[in-house]
Amino acid sequence: MDTAITYQGYTITFSLRPAHTYALYSNISIEVNYPWGVTTSISVPIEVNKVRQPYATLRIEVPVIGGDYIVRSYDVNGGWLKSYHVWESPQVIIRLFLN
């Protein structure tokens, strides 16, 4: 799990990894050969392509609230498409590790 720390009064921007979607392309073609009735065919080819979506960004602006609080951002599944962000005090974390 990726994490990032943002201090009060600062902004951090995460690049979202490209997502993919599937696009369906189809066309209809009719082929008729002379003389009539000898060869007549109708084809409907369908093509599915994996299309890359453009990048987006996730921007976190941390206001100044006073004290030593920071915002810690957690990337849930990679790519920052699912994430959560919490205010925390670094002092509390240090005490937890020292005890």
Secondary structure, DSSP 8 states (H G I E B T S, - for coil): --EEEEETT-EEEEEE---EEEEEEE--EEEE-SSTTT-EEEE--EEEEEEE---EEEEEE----STT-EEEEEESSSSSSSEEEEEE-HHHHHHHHH-
